[in-house]
Amino acid sequence: MIKVSSLTTEYANNPLGTDKSNPRLGWINESMQRGQRQTAYRILVSMFEENLDSGFGDVWDSGKCESGRCVCIDYAGEKLQSATRYYWKVCVWDEEDRISAWSPIAWWETGLLHPEDWSGAWLSSDGEHAPLFRSEFQIEKPFKQARLYISAAGYCEAYLNGGKVGDHKLEPAFTVYNKRNLYHVYDIGPQLLAGKNGVGIELGRGFYGLRTPNVWNWHRAEWNDNPRFIAQLVIQYTDGSDLLVKTDDRWELIEEGPTVSDSIFAGERYDARKYPTNWNKADFCAADACKPKIVPPPSPRLEAQSMPSIRVAGHVDAAKMAVLGDGHYVFDMGDTIAGWVEATIRGGRSGQSVSFIYGEKLDETGRVDNRQTAIEAEIQTDHYMKSSEQAEKWEPKFSYKGFRYVEISGQGINMGLSDVIGKRVHTDLRSTGHFQCSNLLFNRIHEATRKTLLNNFHGIITDTPKYEKNGWLGDAQLIAETAAFQFDMALFWEKWLIDMRDSQRSDGSIPVMVPDSGWGDFHAPEWSSAYVLIAWRLYWYYDDMQVLREHYGSLKRYIEYEIGLLDGGMSSSDLGDWLAPGYSEGRSPEGGQITSSFHLILLLRTMAGIAGKLGFSADSERYGELAEETAEALNRECLDRENGLYHTNQEAGYRQTSNILPLALSLVPSNVERRVENRLLEDFERRMGGHADVGIIGHKYFYPTLTRLGYGEAAYRAATQIAYPSMGLWFEQEATTLWEYWDVNTRSRNHYMFGTIVQWFYEYIAGIRQTAAGWSEMEFKPHALGDLTSAEATLDTVKGTVHAAWSRTADISFELTVHVPMQSRAMVHVPILPAGQITENGLPADQACGIQYIKDENGFRVYEIEAGRYAFASR
């Protein structure tokens, strides 16, 4: 029998506030029986939970649907109403047409589906302080439900009766502010009081109201303005009536709150003497209150934020404290994080200023080193002004920092190691992947990549939480597979895809970072291709056709723009392979001819696949043909057949990236392929002494391509180096996250872009490789390279848990355990050892249930297996 569990709506468990008219439903099937499959399902949806208990789906009864799908099933019932909770459950049939028990009941609640559902006004202030807005209302009778709907351009924090509403930070998420704004829905019932209630809103600038001059011109973006918000509280009484409290000119504004200034780059200035006690409670009298400014909406679209919010996701105790002088301290957190510290400040007088300087490294004097040229101000620096001589606790709220060290100074203050607590602040993505192996360096790289990605998840994926905080697309498209292995990326990528569409230019081009301020219109398909490649990744990993349908028109406009720029069948780029060893200014000497043309071929092949899936056969055929024509042009223009190497139109000597990329996409003519491989291996060994000589683009493809071609030992040798250039060198320097440059004097110590090697860990070391959309098919093919003796990986996919673990004892034994979730099947490759004996749970493998022998190939015995758990042993 099948057990149905883990129901999701829009990829979330019981989401509060979704404005999709046809939300995607999904579940996970489990069975103790190998090879069991769902053959049909039935979904019931109702506005009343008791109806489902009676087996009545009055909003939608799908009936028995003959289908094996259990992910991304579009709701197809009655038209959904705003601000309404819908309950649902599902049952399935197995291969013998036996029906399962009903799943547990799940629910989703709609947000405000129509513009007219919003009745409040947008409020703002002309001041430089973070403004405080407040209002009061009366609860006169019993209520059954209470919701706060709130959006802001910039950041906002809401309070009710003195307590913070929700645990979100730095929200709503950053968008293309003149195209779309996001709103949150909160259940405020537990915070309401009988009688008078007070509500307060504090606004921060974020990117929307950024004033700090910077080279990316965020302070000059066309949408840049003072932060603003709109809100409405809806209380439903038990007698069926409602109370609506909305933003209007009856609200009060306190223009000069305690946050004197806030900047996402520079930091915050906070004067604790200016804090108006109880301002967010009822019966507060603000002598200096005035009417708020009613302003136009920042954009025409107001949409629910479905992606996870930014939260304080963990705490870090300070590891060390250095005293640099009277009232002058440097705290070492022992880890490089993104967020801020909560500090207990002892000593000092009222009005005493205390500074907090955050950074990732120290200078030669032991102070925080924040030297940079991109921002025309001090960066990552907070200033706190005490309100008394007593100990005071404080943390910022409208800026985050990338740091390992925090330098705190103030005349007369006294601090100890326990007075500083670091707070990890990032988008709260669910962890979905685990990897470990017998190589400790690989484990450190894997953990550092996880940390660095989390440090850069802030509503968008940024390049660094310290210097830029920009959403560079090239870094992101390269890391997309690695990120999907480690985290549930569905809603995060979906939100960012909409940002990309909103950023698209009239000619179809996509900027190299999103959102963007209008700065930096580089032509770089290696970066802009993220729009197509991440859309495909969403489909491939999550089996989500809805995303492809919604974006196809814009995706097509982008690829047609790139096609129009082809010159002699070749593409070009202003960027190319970024940050190769010896080129810390960014661009590699060979330029972008090969990297750009490689990505255009990848784009065209991907668009051919997308068009084919959506039924646009003519588009699919055309893009497929153009991909082959571009590949032919690449070989015609860049391949030196006699010497077995690829070169660009810029003289730069032998470049590994120029040669690994054609091999990665199997573009090399068969009669030259071995020569190109040998030339690459020769450069790797003789010139580089067993090191990879690649930037971020070559790095992604270097290890998997060599391994696939049979040179896994060379890939392993490169990956385990600890001298320059190598990732191992960073960890010799006590890195806990990934660095920006190969050099130890790197600018940033919080850059994820070289973390693409982790994809190789999962797919080749552990040996889990997806071969069909939605994990309906997969391959297990572990590579026991070098001195590795074991590896394991676990992935939580939309179908369920995928797992592989192997261990070996020289050439004597090899044990491999795998798990294939229901609705999936796999090919498993078991190494053949000298004795040639392979068993599964003690039986000859080809006699075990759910296993079919396929062939012997390249030292592996290949089996096809059905859903279930398997334990292979090779002797």
Secondary structure by P-SEA (a helix, b strand, c coil): cccccccccccccccccccccbbbbcbbbbbcccccccccbbbbbcccaaaaaacccccccccccccccccccccccccccccbbbbbccccccccccccccccccbbbbcccccccccbbbbbbccccbbbbbccccccccccbbbbbbccccbbbbbccccccccccccccccccccbbbbbbbcccccccccbbbbbbbbbbcccccccccccccccccccccccccbbbbbbccccbbbbbbbcccccccccccccccccccccccccccccccccccccccccbbbbbbbcccccccccccccccccccccccccccccccccbbbbccccccbbbbcccccccccbbbbbbbbcccccccccccccccccccccbbbbbbccccbbbbbbccccccccbbbbbbcccccccccbbbbbbccccccccccccccaaaaaaaaaaaaaaaaaccccccccccccccccaaaaaaaaaaaaacccaaaaaaaaaaaaaaacccccccccccccccccccccccccaaaaaaaaaaaaacccaaaaaacaaaaaaaaaaaaaacccccccccccccccccccccccccccaaaaaaaaaaaaaaaaaaaaaacaaaaaaaaaaaaaaaaaaaaacccccccccccccccccccccccaaaaaacccccccaaaaaaaaaaaacccccccccccaaaaacaaaaaaaacaaaaaaaaaaccccccaaaaaaacccccccccccccccccccccccaaaaaaccccbbbbccccccbbbbbbbbcccccbbbbbbbccccccccccccccccbbbbbbcccccbbbbbbbbbccccbbbccccccccccccccccccccbbbbbbcbbbbbbbcc
